[in-house]
Amino acid sequence: MNQHSSISHSITKAARLAIVSAQWHSDIVHQARDAALAELAQQGWPADQIDLYDVPGAFEIPLLLKRLAQSGQYAGLMACGLVVNGGIYRHEFVTTAVIDGLMRVQLDTCVPVFSAVLTPRDFHDSQEHHDFFHQHFVKKGAELARACAATVQLHRKLEAQQLQQLQPQTLAA
């Protein structure tokens, strides 16, 4: 079990964000990534402080996020992916592993992790589904960015309050 002090990772000192995207259905998944980048730009995040990483599939996302979190450089981490039922295995197993992994990363490292790893019940390789999910991932990417920015701001505020409480009190003469 990992033990952390209340301020084991300084979000205030970490200036960067990262977006990790799975490459399965990258034409759809990158809609979320690109929408997140656009929303973060609107919120004032400099593009040179946002790192982009691609991994083969959603299953590979949690390990990379953990390594990024452990670097101490990131105030927030985002994941984008599409897990579909391919008929070969139960996609629920992959979905559970990925989502549990994302939660574990943030709880183990104290770096907020956000997910736009979507797991539609039905996805067919048809133009209608591609069109729908292209648009849906744009919406989810913007939501991802707003959640990340708001949470990072909240954690920075909390960290500043905690640091202020730790400052030695001076006695009036």
N, C-alpha and C positions, 0 to 999 in steps of 0.2 A: 504494500500500500504506500502510495506517495504521500509524504507530509510536506505541506507548503505553509510558509508564513503568510500573513494576510497580504503582503506585498512581495511575493516571490518573483514576479515578473513585472517590470515597470512599463505599463502601456504609455505613460507620459513620455518616457525616453524613446520608446519605439515609434518611429515615424512612418513606417512603411505598411502597406497593405499588400496582400497577394491574392490572386485568383488562380485556382487550379481547375483545369477543365479536362474532362475525359474526351477522348477522341472518337469513341463510338458515336456515330451520328453527329459528327462535329459541325456539320452544316446547321443543325438545329441547336446544339449545345452552345456554339459560339454566339448565338443570338443573345443568350443570357449574359455571357461574358461581355459582349459589346454594349449591351444595354446597361450593365453595371458600370462599365467604364464611363459611359456618357452621363449617368446619374451622379457618379462620384465627381466628375468634372463640374457639373452644375453645383455641387455642394462645396466646391473649392479645393478638392484634393488634387494636388499637382500630379500630372500623368507620370512624371519621373519618380514618384514615390509609390507607384503601383506596379508590382511585378506579376508577370503572366507566366504560367507554367502549363504544359500539356502533358498528360499521362495517357497510356494506352486505353484504359477503361476506368469505370467508377471504382472498381475494387482497389485500384492503386492510389486513390486520392488520400485516404487517411494517413498512410505512412509518410507521404511527401509533406502533408500538412504538419505532421508531428515534427519532422526534421526542421521545417521552416519555423515552427513555434519555438523549438528549442534553441534556435539561433539568437533569440532575443531581439531581432530586428523588426518584428511585426507587431503592430497594434491590433490587427484583425486579419482573419483568413477567411476566404470564401471558396466554396466548391460548386462546380457546375457539372452536371452529368445527366444522362438519360439511361435508365435501366429498363429494358423491355423484356418481355417474355419471348425468348427466342425458340422455345419449344424443346431445347436440349436439356435444360436444367430449370429448376424452379427459381425464377428471378427474385422471389421473396427472400431466398437465402442471401443472395448478393445484396439486395436492398438492406436487409437487417444488418449484415456485416458492415456495410458502408456507413449507415446512419449511426450505428453503435460506435463505430470507429471515430466518426466525427465528434460525437459527444465525449468520448474518452480523451481525445486530443485536448479539447478545451478544458475538461476537468483536471487532467494531469498536468497541463502546462499553464493554466490561467490565461491563455490567449483566446479571446472570443473566436468561435468558428461559426460560419453561416453556410446554410445549405440551399442550393438550387439544384440538388440532385433529385430529379423527378422520376417517379415510378408509376406511369400510367397503367391502369388495369388493362386497357386495350390499346395497342399501337400496331397499326398495319402499315406496311410500306406502300402506301397509296398517296397520290397527290393531295387528296383531301386531308389526310392525317399530317402530312408534312406541312401543309399550309397552316393548319390549326396550331401545331406545335411550334412552328416558327414564331407566330404571334404570341403564343402563350409564354414562350421562353423570353421574349422581349419584356413582357410584363413581370415575369419572375426575376429577371436580372435587375430591373429597376427596384423591385421590392428588396432584393438581396442587398443592394448597395445602400438603400435607405436604412435597413436594419443594421447593417455594419456600421455606418457612420454614426447613427444614434447610439448604438451600444458602446462604441469606442469612446464617444463623447461622455457618456454616463460613467464608464469605468475610469476615465481620466479625472472626472470630477470627484468620484469616490476616492481615487488614489490621492488626489491633492488634499482632500479632507483628512484622510488617514495620516498622511505625512505631516499635516499641520498639527494634528493631535499628538504626534510623537515629538514635536519640537519642545525643547526644555522651556519651562515657564520661568520668566524673570520676575523677581520680587521687586516691588516698588520700595524705594528707600524712604 
